[in-house]
Amino acid sequence: MILNSNDTALIYTKESIYVSNRIGGTYHSKVGLVSSGLGHIGTTLDPKFFGQSLIAIHNHSEKDYKLEIGSEFVTIVFYYLATAL
């Protein structure tokens, strides 16, 4: 996939996620991509979520960027919630 300079793409992850009402999360851009001018638009994983993640990624650089399909571009961090939602 080619991400044009100063453009945004929406990417569905291959994985489906289910989290209970006591688990949430945040998505973080990979450092290697950030140093190339890419960054995702910050988002969270809400409690009780089920499905594929949809991540918006933006190319802040002046160059087009080739993002290989199947490559890693974000990390998800899970949090345990003391109070269920």
SVG drawing of the C-alpha trace seen along z (x, -y; Angstrom):
<svg xmlns="http://www.w3.org/2000/svg" viewBox="-21 -18 34 30">
<polyline fill="none" stroke="black" stroke-width="0.4" points="0.0,0.0 1.3,-3.4 0.5,-6.2 0.9,-9.5 2.6,-12.4 0.4,-14.5 -2.4,-11.9 -4.3,-9.7 -5.4,-6.1 -7.7,-3.9 -6.4,-0.5 -8.3,2.5 -6.2,4.9 -6.2,8.6 -7.0,9.6 -10.4,9.5 -10.4,8.5 -12.9,9.1 -12.4,7.4 -14.6,7.6 -16.0,4.7 -12.8,4.7 -10.3,4.3 -9.4,1.3 -6.4,0.2 -4.5,-2.4 -2.8,-2.2 0.8,-3.5 2.7,-4.2 5.9,-2.1 9.0,-4.2 10.5,-3.2 7.4,-4.5 7.3,-7.7 11.0,-8.5 9.9,-8.2 7.2,-10.7 4.2,-8.4 1.9,-8.5 -1.4,-7.1 -4.3,-9.3 -4.5,-8.4 -7.3,-6.1 -8.4,-3.8 -9.8,-0.3 -13.0,-0.6 -14.2,1.9 -16.6,4.5 -15.2,4.0 -15.6,6.8 -14.3,6.8 -11.4,5.6 -9.6,2.4 -9.7,-0.5 -6.6,-2.6 -6.1,-6.0 -2.5,-6.6 -1.1,-9.8 2.0,-10.5 3.3,-13.8 6.3,-13.7 6.8,-15.1 7.5,-11.7 5.2,-8.8 5.6,-5.8 5.2,-2.2 3.6,-0.3 3.8,3.5 0.5,5.3 0.8,7.4 3.6,5.3 3.4,4.0 2.6,0.3 1.0,-0.1 1.3,1.5 -1.7,2.0 -1.4,1.7 -4.1,3.3 -5.3,1.9 -7.2,3.7 -10.0,1.5 -10.7,1.5 -14.3,0.6 -16.3,2.5 -18.1,0.4"/>
</svg>
